[in-house]
Amino acid sequence: MFVDQNLYKKAFEAYLRKGTPIELSVKQARPTTRYIWRTRNDGKVRSSHAAREGQVFSWDDPPVGGHPGEDYNCRCTAEPYYPETSEYLSLSIDGLGTKSGWSNSDFVNHYFNGGGRGVTLTQIGHSQKIISAFIDRRGEALKGQIASAARSARGGAASYRFENAYDMTGIVFSIGDTTIGGSFSGQSVEQNGIIELSGNLDLYLKDEFADPLDVGVEVDDYRPGSILYDNIHKPLNDYLRGRTGLPTGGPQRLGIRDGKPYAITGTWSGSVEGRIYADPSRSQYTR
């Protein structure tokens, strides 16, 4: 049988201040089966109790003179002793699909021919690539922040929100810099210094394809024969067209000149399950 540690602490403090007896039910319903003896660590501590500082005792096997606070004028306290556990914290995301998706030329073609119609990452593919890259880069830090939220909740509802920009150029060139955010909401239960938590993890992606060559500039003077065109615009365009899978020497387009930008969005849901230490100094999952 377990009891709220704060309830026992309040009852014990009332005993010290007013001499109010601690109810038997509160005494028997202790937060843990064992405790660590803690003294006030001052000159008033009797030598026999000072020798017990930091030692672990069982509630079922009291030392000579009784448990902390039971001997006459004893000011010592019983700190719950928490057992070891195997920590884990897992994140799972549903509906990521396959690794295949639009080619770079598909992104460009939709820019010029899609009329600005937005697309979802599920429709065009790449969900698995993008979210897997996000979890690889951010997963451990995110676990630490979710763990921190669960500790702050001290049992009960726990939540955490996040959002940041990530460079995905090396994952999907045409996605480039994109915003990924989301939220965790769930429940946590604390017992014996161990927090069990579970809940939902929702993710979203917000992006805009507004630059088919992903260079972020426009050129005003791009007439054949001009110094700017011959020495900068055409070589750069040919190089970048090759990177997006288009043949060189084609129509020269740079920046946002002839197409319509369109939104790229994505939403995913998943779950969080875990068991962590309530004391962050003992945990591998910290903010």
C-alpha positions in Angstrom: 0.0 0.0 0.0 1.4 3.4 -0.9 0.5 6.9 0.2 1.3 10.4 -1.1 4.7 11.3 0.3 3.5 14.9 0.9 0.7 13.5 3.2 3.2 11.6 5.3 5.5 14.7 5.4 2.6 17.0 6.6 1.6 14.5 9.2 5.2 14.3 10.5 5.6 18.1 10.6 2.4 18.4 12.5 3.8 15.9 15.0 7.0 18.0 15.4 5.2 21.3 15.8 2.1 20.4 17.8 2.7 16.9 19.0 -0.2 15.7 16.9 0.0 11.9 16.7 0.6 10.5 13.2 -2.4 8.3 12.3 -1.7 4.6 12.1 -3.0 4.5 8.5 -0.6 7.1 7.4 2.3 5.4 9.2 1.5 2.1 7.6 0.9 3.4 4.1 4.4 4.6 3.4 5.6 5.8 0.0 8.3 3.1 -0.2 9.2 -0.2 1.6 12.6 1.2 2.6 13.9 4.6 3.4 17.2 6.6 3.8 17.8 8.0 7.3 18.3 11.8 7.1 19.3 14.0 10.1 19.2 17.8 10.4 23.0 17.7 10.2 23.6 20.1 13.1 25.0 20.0 16.6 21.7 18.9 18.2 21.7 15.5 16.5 22.3 12.7 18.9 25.4 10.6 18.1 23.4 7.4 17.6 21.2 9.1 14.9 24.1 10.9 13.3 25.7 7.5 12.7 22.6 6.5 10.7 22.8 9.4 8.3 22.5 8.1 4.7 21.9 4.5 5.8 19.0 2.5 4.3 16.4 0.9 6.7 13.3 -1.1 6.1 9.9 0.1 7.5 9.3 -3.5 8.5 12.5 -3.8 10.5 13.0 -0.6 12.6 16.4 0.2 14.2 16.8 0.6 18.0 14.7 3.5 19.1 12.3 3.3 16.2 12.1 5.0 12.8 13.0 8.7 12.2 10.8 10.9 14.3 9.6 8.2 16.6 12.2 8.5 19.3 11.8 11.3 21.9 12.5 14.7 20.4 13.9 13.1 17.2 14.0 15.5 14.3 15.3 13.1 11.7 13.3 12.3 8.6 12.8 9.3 6.4 13.7 9.9 2.7 12.1 7.3 0.4 14.5 4.9 -1.0 13.9 4.3 -4.7 15.0 1.1 -6.4 16.9 0.8 -9.7 15.0 0.6 -12.9 15.7 0.1 -16.6 14.8 3.5 -18.2 13.4 3.7 -21.7 11.6 6.3 -23.7 10.3 5.5 -27.2 8.8 7.7 -29.9 6.8 6.2 -32.7 5.3 7.9 -35.7 2.5 6.5 -37.8 1.8 6.8 -41.5 5.2 7.7 -42.9 4.8 5.7 -46.1 7.7 4.7 -48.3 11.0 6.3 -49.0 10.1 7.1 -52.6 8.6 10.5 -53.7 8.8 13.4 -56.1 12.0 14.1 -57.9 13.5 17.6 -57.9 12.1 18.1 -61.4 8.6 17.2 -60.1 8.9 20.0 -57.6 10.0 22.4 -60.3 7.3 21.3 -62.7 4.6 21.9 -60.1 6.0 25.3 -59.5 5.5 26.3 -63.1 2.4 24.3 -63.9 0.6 23.7 -60.6 -1.0 27.1 -60.3 0.1 27.6 -56.7 -1.9 24.6 -55.4 -0.5 23.4 -52.2 0.7 19.8 -51.6 1.1 17.5 -48.6 4.3 15.6 -47.9 2.2 12.4 -47.9 0.9 13.1 -51.4 4.4 13.8 -52.9 6.3 11.2 -50.7 9.4 11.9 -48.7 7.5 11.7 -45.3 9.7 8.8 -44.2 12.9 10.6 -45.2 12.1 13.9 -43.6 10.6 12.6 -40.3 13.4 10.0 -40.0 16.0 12.7 -40.4 14.1 14.8 -37.8 14.1 12.0 -35.3 17.8 11.3 -35.9 18.7 14.9 -35.3 16.2 15.9 -32.7 14.9 12.7 -31.1 17.2 12.5 -28.0 16.7 16.1 -27.1 13.0 15.8 -27.6 12.9 12.8 -25.3 14.7 14.8 -22.7 12.1 17.6 -23.0 9.2 15.3 -22.8 10.8 13.7 -19.7 11.2 17.1 -18.1 7.5 17.9 -18.7 6.5 14.6 -17.1 8.7 15.4 -14.0 7.1 18.8 -13.8 3.7 17.3 -13.8 4.5 15.2 -10.8 1.9 12.7 -11.8 -1.1 13.5 -13.9 -1.4 15.4 -17.2 1.9 16.4 -18.9 2.4 18.4 -22.1 5.1 19.9 -24.2 5.2 22.0 -27.5 8.1 22.6 -29.8 8.9 24.2 -33.2 12.2 24.9 -35.1 13.7 25.2 -38.5 15.8 22.4 -40.0 18.0 22.2 -43.1 16.8 19.2 -45.1 18.7 20.1 -48.3 20.8 17.0 -47.9 17.7 14.8 -47.4 15.4 16.2 -50.1 17.1 19.1 -52.0 13.8 20.8 -53.0 12.5 20.9 -49.4 15.6 22.8 -48.2 15.0 24.7 -44.9 11.7 23.7 -43.4 9.8 24.2 -40.2 8.9 21.2 -38.1 7.0 21.4 -34.8 4.5 19.5 -32.7 3.3 18.6 -29.3 3.2 15.9 -26.7 0.2 15.4 -24.4 -0.2 12.5 -22.1 -0.3 11.1 -18.5 2.4 10.4 -16.0 2.3 8.3 -12.8 5.0 8.6 -10.2 5.7 5.8 -7.7 8.8 5.0 -5.7 10.8 7.6 -7.6 9.9 6.1 -11.0 7.6 7.9 -13.5 5.6 5.9 -16.0 4.4 8.0 -18.9 2.4 7.6 -22.1 0.7 9.9 -24.5 0.3 11.2 -28.0 2.9 12.8 -30.2 1.7 15.1 -33.0 4.1 16.5 -35.6 3.6 19.1 -38.4 5.7 20.4 -41.2 5.3 23.9 -42.8 7.2 24.9 -46.0 6.9 26.9 -49.2 8.4 26.1 -52.5 9.1 29.5 -53.9 12.4 29.1 -55.6 12.8 26.3 -58.1 16.6 26.5 -58.0 16.9 27.0 -54.3 19.2 29.9 -54.6 17.0 32.6 -53.2 18.0 35.4 -55.7 16.6 37.1 -58.8 18.5 38.5 -61.7 17.1 41.7 -63.4 19.5 41.7 -66.4 19.4 38.3 -68.0 19.6 39.2 -71.7 21.9 37.1 -73.9 25.2 39.0 -74.5 25.2 40.8 -71.2 28.1 40.4 -68.9 25.8 39.3 -66.1 24.1 36.7 -68.2 27.2 35.2 -69.9 29.4 35.1 -66.8 27.0 34.6 -63.9 23.4 33.8 -64.8 23.8 31.2 -67.5 26.6 29.2 -65.8 24.8 29.2 -62.5 21.5 28.3 -64.1 23.0 25.4 -66.1 24.7 24.1 -63.0 21.5 24.2 -60.9 19.3 22.8 -63.6 21.7 19.8 -63.7 21.3 19.4 -59.9 17.5 19.4 -60.2 17.6 16.8 -63.1 16.8 19.3 -65.9 18.9 19.5 -69.1 21.3 22.5 -69.4 20.8 25.1 -72.1 17.0 25.1 -71.6 14.8 28.1 -70.7 16.7 30.3 -68.2 14.7 30.8 -65.1 16.1 31.9 -61.8 14.4 32.8 -58.6 10.6 33.2 -58.5 10.1 34.9 -61.9 7.7 32.7 -63.9 6.0 30.3 -61.5 3.7 30.3 -58.5 5.0 29.4 -55.1 3.1 26.7 -53.3 2.8 25.3 -49.8 4.2 22.0 -48.7 2.7 20.7 -45.5 2.5 17.6 -43.5 0.9 16.2 -40.3 1.6 13.0 -38.5 0.5 11.4 -35.2 2.3 8.9 -33.0 2.8 7.8 -29.5 5.2 8.1 -26.6 5.9 5.4 -24.0 8.4 5.3 -21.2 9.7 4.7 -17.7 12.1 7.3 -16.3 13.6 8.3 -13.0 11.8 11.2 -11.2 15.2 12.5 -10.2 16.9 14.0 -13.3 20.3 13.5 -11.8 19.8 9.7 -12.0 18.3 9.8 -15.5 19.7 9.5 -19.0 16.7 11.6 -20.2 17.2 15.2 -19.3 16.5 18.5 -21.0 
